[in-house]
Amino acid sequence: MKIELHTHTSEGSSCAKAKAKDIIKAYQAFGADGVVITNHYSKNTYERFKEDLKNNYLKGYRNALKQAEASSLKVFLGMELNLSSHPNDYLIYGIDEDFIVKYPTIFNESLERVAEIVHHEGGVIFQAHPLRKPCEIKGADVLDGYEFNYTPFHNNYNDHLTQWVLKHQKDYPSLQYICGSDCHGLESVGCKLFEIDEPINNNKALVKALKNKKYNYFTFLTKNDD
């Protein structure tokens, strides 16, 4: 399966340029098998949506589900979380619709506490574009891994991330590496999909695959000299 792990819709992310239905149509035409909706979540998001947080924040995800229901494309719920303490962003996978209700101010927590919450809920957490300025690599002891980001609209310094991985592989052998397009509009649909050679039909299967060393994107990257 070819899965987009990093996608935004204008219903949930103010910086996104396309609605969920159009994003899903584009991924269907592109030939993707799955899309994770990872709309931004931060203090600003909370303030904007708090009058009806769950329905407002999940609108893009739900619209994506509706658009995909008549096709074979799978849609999953994720989140790109920005903490109040620093400018880094974190991709969370394996959550359900109640996550936002249970942890509405999760952006105020420390990274260590966020990772603890995500793991308690059966999910995984990766730092998004960890070397895109002003971000910096954090949390190797508590995160599941890091993302190689392929949006064409930022310098993500993936080559520097490769160097970091080579330097620290022995220090953090359990870390996984993923890839994503960071899609905010139709022009960045499918810049880089994550490939999994087994069916992924639910969050549990997605989390399992993202933990599986067989699918470590860094291994794929170095073997294929991408």
N, C-alpha and C positions, 0 to 999 in steps of 0.2 A: 504493500500500500504506500502511496505517496501522500503525505499529510503536511499541510501547512500548520506550523506550530505557533505562528505569531501574526495575528490578524486583528485589525481594528475596524469598527463600523461607526458611521457618523452619529448613530443613535446613542452610543455610549461614550465615544472618545471625541472631544471637541475638535481635535486636530485632524480627525479623519475626514476624507473628502467624498466618500461613497456610502450609500445605505447598504444594509445587510443584504437585501434581495439582489442588488446589483453585484456586490462582492461574490455572493454565492453563484450567481449566473456565470460570472467570469471564471471562477474556479471550476465550475462544471465544464465549461468550454475548454479550459486549459487541460483538463484530464486528471485533476486531483481526485483522490479517493476520500479525503477527509480534511476538515478545516477546524481549527480551534479558535474560537472567538476570545481574544485576550484584550478586551477593552481596558483602558487605563482606570486605575482606582487610586485615589489620593484624598487628601483633605479637601481639595477643591471639588473633586467629584462628589464627595459626600455632601458638601454644602449645597451643591447644585441640585442634587437628587433627593435630599433627605426627607422631603415631604411624603414621598412614596418610593423609598430607596430601592426596594427589591424590584418593583415593576419598572421603574425608570432605568435602573442600571442594566437590567436584563433584557430590555427591549430589543437591542441589537441581536443578542443571542437568540431570543425567541423568534424574531423575524427571519433569522438565518435558518433556524430549524424548519420553519414553515415553508420557506423557499425550497429547501432540500428534500422535503418529505416525500415527494413523488419520484425521487431519483435514488441512486445508490450512494450518493455522497453522504458521508457521515459528518455531523456537526457536534463539536464538543465544547463544553464551557471551561474557560480558563480565566486568567486575570493577569494584567500587568500592574503590579503594585509599586507605588512610589511611597517610601517612608518619609515622615516629616523630618527625620534627623539628618538625611543626606540625599544627594541627587540621584542615587542609584535606583534602577528599576529591577523588579524581580518577577519572573514569569512563574505562575502557579498553575499546576495541572492536577486534575483528579477531584476537583471540587464540584459540589452540587449547588442548586439554586438557593438553598438555605444558608450557605456559607456567608453570604453578604448580610443576612439577618443576624446570625450568631456573632459575627465579628465586624460590626459596622465601622468601628474606629480602629481597625487593625493597623492603619498607617501610623498610629501613635506608638506602636510597640517597637521594641528593639528587634534587630534582625534575628537574634538568637531566639527570641520569643515567637516571632512570626514563623520561623522554621519549625519550632516545636508544635505550634498550632497546626500548620499544614500537614506535618507528619502524623499528628494525632487524628486528623480528619482523613487520613489515607491518601494524601496527595504527595506531590514532589514540587520542589522549588529550585529554579535556576536563575542566576543573574543574567539579565538581558544586556546585550551589547556592553560587556563589562569594561571595555577600554575606550568607548566613545566619550569624548570630553563633554562634560566634566566628571564623568563616571570614573570609578576606580575599582579594581578587584577587591571584593570583601567576602568574608564568610566561608572560606574554603573548609573550615572545620564543621560547619553546620549545613551548608547547602548540598544539594544533590549534584550540582554542576553549573556549567556556564554555556552561554549561547554564542555561536558564531552567527553574526547578523549580516544579512545581505541586502539591506535596503540600499538603493543607489543614491539616496539623498543625504547620506551622512558618511563621514569617514569612520568606520568601525574598527580600524586597526586590527583586522583579523590576523595579519601577519605577526603582530606583536603578541596576540593571544596564543598563536601557535608556539612562539618562543617561550611564553610563560608556561604552557602545558609541558613542553619538553623539559623545562627546568624543574618543574614541580611534580612530575608524574610519580616519582617514588615517595614524595612527601604526602601526596593525597591520592592514593591508588584507587579509592572508591569513587572519585569524581567522574561524572558522565559529561558528555558534550553533545549539544544538539545544534540544529541550525533552523533559521527561519527567515522569512522575507520582510517582516515588520511592515506588513501591507497596510497602508493608510488610504489607498485609492486604487483605481483600476490600472494605473500605469505601473504599479509594483506587484501585481498579482503574479504569484509563482516564481519570484526571483530565486528562491531556494526552498525545495520541499525536503522533508525528512522521510527517508525510505525505510519501511518495515516490511519484511517478507512473510507476514502472517496477518490474518484478519483482525482488525481493531474495531470492535462494535460497541464498546462502552468505556467508561472512565477507568475501571479496574484494569482492563486490558491495555489501555494507553499507559497508565502508570507503570505496569509491569514491563512494557516494552522500553520505556524511558529509563528504567533501572537496569536493563539488560545490556551487559558489556558487548554483546553481539552487535548492538545498534549504535555503539559509540561513534559519533560523527567524526571525531578527531582521527580515529582509526581509518575510517573511510576516506577522509581527507588526505591523509599521508599515503595510503595505499594507492590512491588514484591520482596523486599529484595535482589536486584541484587548484 
